Amino acid sequence: MIKAIIFDLDGVLVSTDHFHYLAWKKLADREGIEFDEKINNRLRGVSRMASLNIILEKAKRTYTPSQKEEMAHFKNEYYVSLIRRMTPEDVEPVVLHTLETLKKRGLKLAVASSSKNAPLILKVTGLTSFFDVIVDGTMIKNSKPDPEVFLLAQKLLQAKKEEALVVEDAVVGIEAAHQGGMKAAAIKDATKDEQADYLLSNLGDLLEISGSVV
């Protein structure tokens, strides 16, 4: 039985991918580093510093740890300035309906995101109150496909692994969920992963899945 649902944030509940792209692009342009959508797609579900290291694969010079910290800070400051403009209007109606219905059914809900900005995004979009637990990048050490973020959410929800379902839009997230011993529902790009337990055309499909097993 599914008693708890753990959501990735970016690309699942809200769409901030383009903001990430713009912020990384601004940094890459400043440094004269090649950066495009293909490289950006490799950053899905990856921590900020790990993402920076992927981008620096195209760099023509090496950077010191302190320079990398400055670059990550530069990217994040610009990204935060973009997400602060978000409002509840940026949440799709199907997402709201799904969360409201799942709460009414008594399921435990969590957000598990590698983003350190997850609490801010949830606040400006008005989604915070839907979740019993919020795990963000400040609470973990390892990025996906390490299952740490999902395992922490599952523990804080006080749910058994076999009772928890992870919802992810990145293949690396599906892998992380399975490594953590949980089932995974794939949406958007993650539907390419044949290992996903469920494929979602939109978040509303969760209502049928949870309704059939709870």
C-alpha positions as protocol buffer text, in pm:
chain_id: "A"
residue {
  index: 1
  type: MET
  ca { x: 0 y: 0 z: 0 }
}
residue {
  index: 2
  type: ILE
  ca { x: 115 y: 351 z: -74 }
}
residue {
  index: 3
  type: LYS
  ca { x: 83 y: 565 z: 236 }
}
residue {
  index: 4
  type: ALA
  ca { x: 340 y: 834 z: 156 }
}
residue {
  index: 5
  type: ILE
  ca { x: 436 y: 1020 z: -161 }
}
residue {
  index: 6
  type: ILE
  ca { x: 771 y: 1194 z: -192 }
}
residue {
  index: 7
  type: PHE
  ca { x: 792 y: 1458 z: -464 }
}
residue {
  index: 8
  type: ASP
  ca { x: 1094 y: 1598 z: -636 }
}
residue {
  index: 9
  type: LEU
  ca { x: 1033 y: 1972 z: -677 }
}
residue {
  index: 10
  type: ASP
  ca { x: 1179 y: 2120 z: -994 }
}
residue {
  index: 11
  type: GLY
  ca { x: 1000 y: 1985 z: -1300 }
}
residue {
  index: 12
  type: VAL
  ca { x: 745 y: 1792 z: -1093 }
}
residue {
  index: 13
  type: LEU
  ca { x: 551 y: 2041 z: -882 }
}
residue {
  index: 14
  type: VAL
  ca { x: 678 y: 2361 z: -1043 }
}
residue {
  index: 15
  type: SER
  ca { x: 886 y: 2441 z: -1346 }
}
residue {
  index: 16
  type: THR
  ca { x: 1207 y: 2623 z: -1261 }
}
residue {
  index: 17
  type: ASP
  ca { x: 1428 y: 2448 z: -1516 }
}
residue {
  index: 18
  type: HIS
  ca { x: 1438 y: 2752 z: -1740 }
}
residue {
  index: 19
  type: PHE
  ca { x: 1550 y: 2971 z: -1449 }
}
residue {
  index: 20
  type: HIS
  ca { x: 1834 y: 2729 z: -1377 }
}
residue {
  index: 21
  type: TYR
  ca { x: 1931 y: 2738 z: -1742 }
}
residue {
  index: 22
  type: LEU
  ca { x: 1933 y: 3117 z: -1754 }
}
residue {
  index: 23
  type: ALA
  ca { x: 2143 y: 3140 z: -1439 }
}
residue {
  index: 24
  type: TRP
  ca { x: 2399 y: 2883 z: -1550 }
}
residue {
  index: 25
  type: LYS
  ca { x: 2407 y: 3041 z: -1895 }
}
residue {
  index: 26
  type: LYS
  ca { x: 2480 y: 3382 z: -1743 }
}
residue {
  index: 27
  type: LEU
  ca { x: 2771 y: 3234 z: -1549 }
}
residue {
  index: 28
  type: ALA
  ca { x: 2903 y: 3039 z: -1849 }
}
residue {
  index: 29
  type: ASP
  ca { x: 2890 y: 3349 z: -2069 }
}
residue {
  index: 30
  type: ARG
  ca { x: 3076 y: 3547 z: -1803 }
}
residue {
  index: 31
  type: GLU
  ca { x: 3351 y: 3285 z: -1802 }
}
residue {
  index: 32
  type: GLY
  ca { x: 3352 y: 3221 z: -2176 }
}
residue {
  index: 33
  type: ILE
  ca { x: 3247 y: 2858 z: -2134 }
}
residue {
  index: 34
  type: GLU
  ca { x: 3034 y: 2670 z: -2385 }
}
residue {
  index: 35
  type: PHE
  ca { x: 2691 y: 2593 z: -2242 }
}
residue {
  index: 36
  type: ASP
  ca { x: 2370 y: 2476 z: -2408 }
}
residue {
  index: 37
  type: GLU
  ca { x: 2047 y: 2286 z: -2341 }
}
residue {
  index: 38
  type: LYS
  ca { x: 2219 y: 1950 z: -2389 }
}
residue {
  index: 39
  type: ILE
  ca { x: 2465 y: 2024 z: -2111 }
}
residue {
  index: 40
  type: ASN
  ca { x: 2185 y: 2171 z: -1901 }
}
residue {
  index: 41
  type: ASN
  ca { x: 1991 y: 1844 z: -1922 }
}
residue {
  index: 42
  type: ARG
  ca { x: 2281 y: 1668 z: -1748 }
}
residue {
  index: 43
  type: LEU
  ca { x: 2225 y: 1890 z: -1445 }
}
residue {
  index: 44
  type: ARG
  ca { x: 1877 y: 1757 z: -1360 }
}
residue {
  index: 45
  type: GLY
  ca { x: 1861 y: 1638 z: -1000 }
}
residue {
  index: 46
  type: VAL
  ca { x: 2228 y: 1721 z: -943 }
}
residue {
  index: 47
  type: SER
  ca { x: 2360 y: 1944 z: -664 }
}
residue {
  index: 48
  type: ARG
  ca { x: 2485 y: 2296 z: -734 }
}
residue {
  index: 49
  type: MET
  ca { x: 2857 y: 2217 z: -702 }
}
residue {
  index: 50
  type: ALA
  ca { x: 2825 y: 1893 z: -897 }
}
residue {
  index: 51
  type: SER
  ca { x: 2643 y: 2088 z: -1170 }
}
residue {
  index: 52
  type: LEU
  ca { x: 2921 y: 2346 z: -1175 }
}
residue {
  index: 53
  type: ASN
  ca { x: 3180 y: 2073 z: -1220 }
}
residue {
  index: 54
  type: ILE
  ca { x: 2987 y: 1938 z: -1519 }
}
residue {
  index: 55
  type: ILE
  ca { x: 2982 y: 2286 z: -1675 }
}
residue {
  index: 56
  type: LEU
  ca { x: 3354 y: 2331 z: -1610 }
}
residue {
  index: 57
  type: GLU
  ca { x: 3429 y: 2025 z: -1823 }
}
residue {
  index: 58
  type: LYS
  ca { x: 3413 y: 2272 z: -2114 }
}
residue {
  index: 59
  type: ALA
  ca { x: 3633 y: 2534 z: -1946 }
}
residue {
  index: 60
  type: LYS
  ca { x: 3968 y: 2626 z: -2100 }
}
residue {
  index: 61
  type: ARG
  ca { x: 4127 y: 2684 z: -1759 }
}
residue {
  index: 62
  type: THR
  ca { x: 4118 y: 2536 z: -1412 }
}
residue {
  index: 63
  type: TYR
  ca { x: 3957 y: 2700 z: -1111 }
}
residue {
  index: 64
  type: THR
  ca { x: 4051 y: 2696 z: -744 }
}
residue {
  index: 65
  type: PRO
  ca { x: 3798 y: 2579 z: -483 }
}
residue {
  index: 66
  type: SER
  ca { x: 3741 y: 2939 z: -372 }
}
residue {
  index: 67
  type: GLN
  ca { x: 3680 y: 3049 z: -732 }
}
residue {
  index: 68
  type: LYS
  ca { x: 3429 y: 2766 z: -772 }
}
residue {
  index: 69
  type: GLU
  ca { x: 3250 y: 2879 z: -457 }
}
residue {
  index: 70
  type: GLU
  ca { x: 3226 y: 3231 z: -597 }
}
residue {
  index: 71
  type: MET
  ca { x: 3091 y: 3100 z: -927 }
}
residue {
  index: 72
  type: ALA
  ca { x: 2827 y: 2888 z: -754 }
}
residue {
  index: 73
  type: HIS
  ca { x: 2729 y: 3190 z: -543 }
}
residue {
  index: 74
  type: PHE
  ca { x: 2703 y: 3409 z: -854 }
}
residue {
  index: 75
  type: LYS
  ca { x: 2476 y: 3155 z: -1023 }
}
residue {
  index: 76
  type: ASN
  ca { x: 2258 y: 3112 z: -717 }
}
residue {
  index: 77
  type: GLU
  ca { x: 2213 y: 3484 z: -656 }
}
residue {
  index: 78
  type: TYR
  ca { x: 2087 y: 3533 z: -1010 }
}
residue {
  index: 79
  type: TYR
  ca { x: 1868 y: 3221 z: -990 }
}
residue {
  index: 80
  type: VAL
  ca { x: 1712 y: 3339 z: -664 }
}
residue {
  index: 81
  type: SER
  ca { x: 1637 y: 3679 z: -817 }
}
residue {
  index: 82
  type: LEU
  ca { x: 1439 y: 3496 z: -1087 }
}
residue {
  index: 83
  type: ILE
  ca { x: 1245 y: 3257 z: -863 }
}
residue {
  index: 84
  type: ARG
  ca { x: 1146 y: 3539 z: -626 }
}
residue {
  index: 85
  type: ARG
  ca { x: 924 y: 3661 z: -911 }
}
residue {
  index: 86
  type: MET
  ca { x: 723 y: 3337 z: -902 }
}
residue {
  index: 87
  type: THR
  ca { x: 367 y: 3338 z: -763 }
}
residue {
  index: 88
  type: PRO
  ca { x: 92 y: 3080 z: -701 }
}
residue {
  index: 89
  type: GLU
  ca { x: -11 y: 3147 z: -1062 }
}
residue {
  index: 90
  type: ASP
  ca { x: 299 y: 2953 z: -1169 }
}
residue {
  index: 91
  type: VAL
  ca { x: 150 y: 2631 z: -1030 }
}
residue {
  index: 92
  type: GLU
  ca { x: -56 y: 2431 z: -1280 }
}
residue {
  index: 93
  type: PRO
  ca { x: -417 y: 2359 z: -1174 }
}
residue {
  index: 94
  type: VAL
  ca { x: -361 y: 1984 z: -1206 }
}
residue {
  index: 95
  type: VAL
  ca { x: -83 y: 2006 z: -947 }
}
residue {
  index: 96
  type: LEU
  ca { x: -306 y: 2186 z: -697 }
}
residue {
  index: 97
  type: HIS
  ca { x: -596 y: 1948 z: -752 }
}
residue {
  index: 98
  type: THR
  ca { x: -370 y: 1647 z: -710 }
}
residue {
  index: 99
  type: LEU
  ca { x: -212 y: 1772 z: -387 }
}
residue {
  index: 100
  type: GLU
  ca { x: -549 y: 1872 z: -240 }
}
residue {
  index: 101
  type: THR
  ca { x: -699 y: 1531 z: -319 }
}
residue {
  index: 102
  type: LEU
  ca { x: -403 y: 1335 z: -185 }
}
residue {
  index: 103
  type: LYS
  ca { x: -417 y: 1532 z: 141 }
}
residue {
  index: 104
  type: LYS
  ca { x: -790 y: 1462 z: 174 }
}
residue {
  index: 105
  type: ARG
  ca { x: -719 y: 1091 z: 131 }
}
residue {
  index: 106
  type: GLY
  ca { x: -485 y: 1107 z: 427 }
}
residue {
  index: 107
  type: LEU
  ca { x: -158 y: 1036 z: 250 }
}
residue {
  index: 108
  type: LYS
  ca { x: 163 y: 1172 z: 396 }
}
residue {
  index: 109
  type: LEU
  ca { x: 334 y: 1410 z: 153 }
}
residue {
  index: 110
  type: ALA
  ca { x: 695 y: 1526 z: 131 }
}
residue {
  index: 111
  type: VAL
  ca { x: 918 y: 1730 z: -95 }
}
residue {
  index: 112
  type: ALA
  ca { x: 1269 y: 1591 z: -138 }
}
residue {
  index: 113
  type: SER
  ca { x: 1488 y: 1821 z: -345 }
}
residue {
  index: 114
  type: SER
  ca { x: 1862 y: 1866 z: -385 }
}
residue {
  index: 115
  type: SER
  ca { x: 1794 y: 2238 z: -425 }
}
residue {
  index: 116
  type: LYS
  ca { x: 1882 y: 2457 z: -129 }
}
residue {
  index: 117
  type: ASN
  ca { x: 1615 y: 2698 z: -252 }
}
residue {
  index: 118
  type: ALA
  ca { x: 1329 y: 2450 z: -220 }
}
residue {
  index: 119
  type: PRO
  ca { x: 1169 y: 2622 z: 86 }
}
residue {
  index: 120
  type: LEU
  ca { x: 1172 y: 2958 z: -94 }
}
residue {
  index: 121
  type: ILE
  ca { x: 1016 y: 2812 z: -409 }
}
residue {
  index: 122
  type: LEU
  ca { x: 741 y: 2643 z: -207 }
}
residue {
  index: 123
  type: LYS
  ca { x: 675 y: 2966 z: -17 }
}
residue {
  index: 124
  type: VAL
  ca { x: 642 y: 3199 z: -318 }
}
residue {
  index: 125
  type: THR
  ca { x: 422 y: 2948 z: -502 }
}
residue {
  index: 126
  type: GLY
  ca { x: 200 y: 2889 z: -199 }
}
residue {
  index: 127
  type: LEU
  ca { x: 263 y: 2514 z: -177 }
}
residue {
  index: 128
  type: THR
  ca { x: 433 y: 2484 z: 163 }
}
residue {
  index: 129
  type: SER
  ca { x: 121 y: 2388 z: 361 }
}
residue {
  index: 130
  type: PHE
  ca { x: 57 y: 2076 z: 153 }
}
residue {
  index: 131
  type: PHE
  ca { x: 366 y: 1898 z: 284 }
}
residue {
  index: 132
  type: ASP
  ca { x: 431 y: 1719 z: 611 }
}
residue {
  index: 133
  type: VAL
  ca { x: 805 y: 1714 z: 544 }
}
residue {
  index: 134
  type: ILE
  ca { x: 1042 y: 1925 z: 332 }
}
residue {
  index: 135
  type: VAL
  ca { x: 1395 y: 1801 z: 268 }
}
residue {
  index: 136
  type: ASP
  ca { x: 1628 y: 2032 z: 77 }
}
residue {
  index: 137
  type: GLY
  ca { x: 1991 y: 2054 z: -25 }
}
residue {
  index: 138
  type: THR
  ca { x: 2100 y: 2198 z: 310 }
}
residue {
  index: 139
  type: MET
  ca { x: 2005 y: 1872 z: 479 }
}
residue {
  index: 140
  type: ILE
  ca { x: 2198 y: 1624 z: 265 }
}
residue {
  index: 141
  type: LYS
  ca { x: 2555 y: 1555 z: 157 }
}
residue {
  index: 142
  type: ASN
  ca { x: 2506 y: 1337 z: -149 }
}
residue {
  index: 143
  type: SER
  ca { x: 2335 y: 1411 z: -479 }
}
residue {
  index: 144
  type: LYS
  ca { x: 2117 y: 1169 z: -675 }
}
residue {
  index: 145
  type: PRO
  ca { x: 2154 y: 888 z: -779 }
}
residue {
  index: 146
  type: ASP
  ca { x: 2247 y: 853 z: -412 }
}
residue {
  index: 147
  type: PRO
  ca { x: 1913 y: 793 z: -235 }
}
residue {
  index: 148
  type: GLU
  ca { x: 1998 y: 1008 z: 70 }
}
residue {
  index: 149
  type: VAL
  ca { x: 1739 y: 1281 z: 2 }
}
residue {
  index: 150
  type: PHE
  ca { x: 1456 y: 1029 z: -40 }
}
residue {
  index: 151
  type: LEU
  ca { x: 1562 y: 815 z: 254 }
}
residue {
  index: 152
  type: LEU
  ca { x: 1564 y: 1118 z: 482 }
}
residue {
  index: 153
  type: ALA
  ca { x: 1217 y: 1220 z: 365 }
}
residue {
  index: 154
  type: GLN
  ca { x: 1088 y: 865 z: 415 }
}
residue {
  index: 155
  type: LYS
  ca { x: 1236 y: 854 z: 766 }
}
residue {
  index: 156
  type: LEU
  ca { x: 1091 y: 1193 z: 864 }
}
residue {
  index: 157
  type: LEU
  ca { x: 750 y: 1087 z: 730 }
}
residue {
  index: 158
  type: GLN
  ca { x: 778 y: 777 z: 948 }
}
residue {
  index: 159
  type: ALA
  ca { x: 674 y: 563 z: 653 }
}
residue {
  index: 160
  type: LYS
  ca { x: 809 y: 223 z: 555 }
}
residue {
  index: 161
  type: LYS
  ca { x: 1009 y: 210 z: 233 }
}
residue {
  index: 162
  type: GLU
  ca { x: 757 y: -23 z: 72 }
}
residue {
  index: 163
  type: GLU
  ca { x: 480 y: 227 z: 157 }
}
residue {
  index: 164
  type: ALA
  ca { x: 656 y: 523 z: -8 }
}
residue {
  index: 165
  type: LEU
  ca { x: 632 y: 634 z: -370 }
}
residue {
  index: 166
  type: VAL
  ca { x: 880 y: 880 z: -523 }
}
residue {
  index: 167
  type: VAL
  ca { x: 770 y: 1111 z: -806 }
}
residue {
  index: 168
  type: GLU
  ca { x: 1055 y: 1221 z: -1033 }
}
residue {
  index: 169
  type: ASP
  ca { x: 1115 y: 1393 z: -1367 }
}
residue {
  index: 170
  type: ALA
  ca { x: 1479 y: 1286 z: -1397 }
}
residue {
  index: 171
  type: VAL
  ca { x: 1617 y: 940 z: -1474 }
}
residue {
  index: 172
  type: VAL
  ca { x: 1880 y: 989 z: -1203 }
}
residue {
  index: 173
  type: GLY
  ca { x: 1596 y: 1039 z: -956 }
}
residue {
  index: 174
  type: ILE
  ca { x: 1428 y: 712 z: -1057 }
}
residue {
  index: 175
  type: GLU
  ca { x: 1759 y: 537 z: -994 }
}
residue {
  index: 176
  type: ALA
  ca { x: 1792 y: 705 z: -656 }
}
residue {
  index: 177
  type: ALA
  ca { x: 1444 y: 599 z: -551 }
}
residue {
  index: 178
  type: HIS
  ca { x: 1513 y: 238 z: -641 }
}
residue {
  index: 179
  type: GLN
  ca { x: 1849 y: 242 z: -466 }
}
residue {
  index: 180
  type: GLY
  ca { x: 1659 y: 359 z: -160 }
}
residue {
  index: 181
  type: GLY
  ca { x: 1421 y: 66 z: -182 }
}
residue {
  index: 182
  type: MET
  ca { x: 1119 y: 270 z: -291 }
}
residue {
  index: 183
  type: LYS
  ca { x: 893 y: 260 z: -594 }
}
residue {
  index: 184
  type: ALA
  ca { x: 916 y: 543 z: -845 }
}
residue {
  index: 185
  type: ALA
  ca { x: 664 y: 723 z: -1065 }
}
residue {
  index: 186
  type: ALA
  ca { x: 816 y: 894 z: -1367 }
}
residue {
  index: 187
  type: ILE
  ca { x: 695 y: 1214 z: -1530 }
}
residue {
  index: 188
  type: LYS
  ca { x: 831 y: 1414 z: -1826 }
}
residue {
  index: 189
  type: ASP
  ca { x: 1190 y: 1316 z: -1916 }
}
residue {
  index: 190
  type: ALA
  ca { x: 1200 y: 1036 z: -1658 }
}
residue {
  index: 191
  type: THR
  ca { x: 936 y: 842 z: -1854 }
}
residue {
  index: 192
  type: LYS
  ca { x: 1221 y: 737 z: -2083 }
}
residue {
  index: 193
  type: ASP
  ca { x: 1346 y: 516 z: -1800 }
}
residue {
  index: 194
  type: GLU
  ca { x: 1208 y: 166 z: -1842 }
}
residue {
  index: 195
  type: GLN
  ca { x: 1286 y: 96 z: -1476 }
}
residue {
  index: 196
  type: ALA
  ca { x: 1012 y: 332 z: -1352 }
}
residue {
  index: 197
  type: ASP
  ca { x: 727 y: 155 z: -1174 }
}
residue {
  index: 198
  type: TYR
  ca { x: 465 y: 400 z: -1304 }
}
residue {
  index: 199
  type: LEU
  ca { x: 456 y: 640 z: -1599 }
}
residue {
  index: 200
  type: LEU
  ca { x: 262 y: 964 z: -1554 }
}
residue {
  index: 201
  type: SER
  ca { x: 129 y: 1173 z: -1840 }
}
residue {
  index: 202
  type: ASN
  ca { x: 62 y: 1443 z: -1581 }
}
residue {
  index: 203
  type: LEU
  ca { x: 59 y: 1464 z: -1202 }
}
residue {
  index: 204
  type: GLY
  ca { x: -313 y: 1389 z: -1193 }
}
residue {
  index: 205
  type: ASP
  ca { x: -238 y: 1026 z: -1283 }
}
residue {
  index: 206
  type: LEU
  ca { x: -121 y: 985 z: -925 }
}
residue {
  index: 207
  type: LEU
  ca { x: -483 y: 992 z: -811 }
}
residue {
  index: 208
  type: GLU
  ca { x: -561 y: 672 z: -996 }
}
residue {
  index: 209
  type: ILE
  ca { x: -241 y: 504 z: -880 }
}
residue {
  index: 210
  type: SER
  ca { x: -284 y: 594 z: -516 }
}
residue {
  index: 211
  type: GLY
  ca { x: -656 y: 528 z: -527 }
}
residue {
  index: 212
  type: SER
  ca { x: -597 y: 174 z: -644 }
}
residue {
  index: 213
  type: VAL
  ca { x: -347 y: 80 z: -375 }
}
residue {
  index: 214
  type: VAL
  ca { x: -418 y: 283 z: -62 }
}
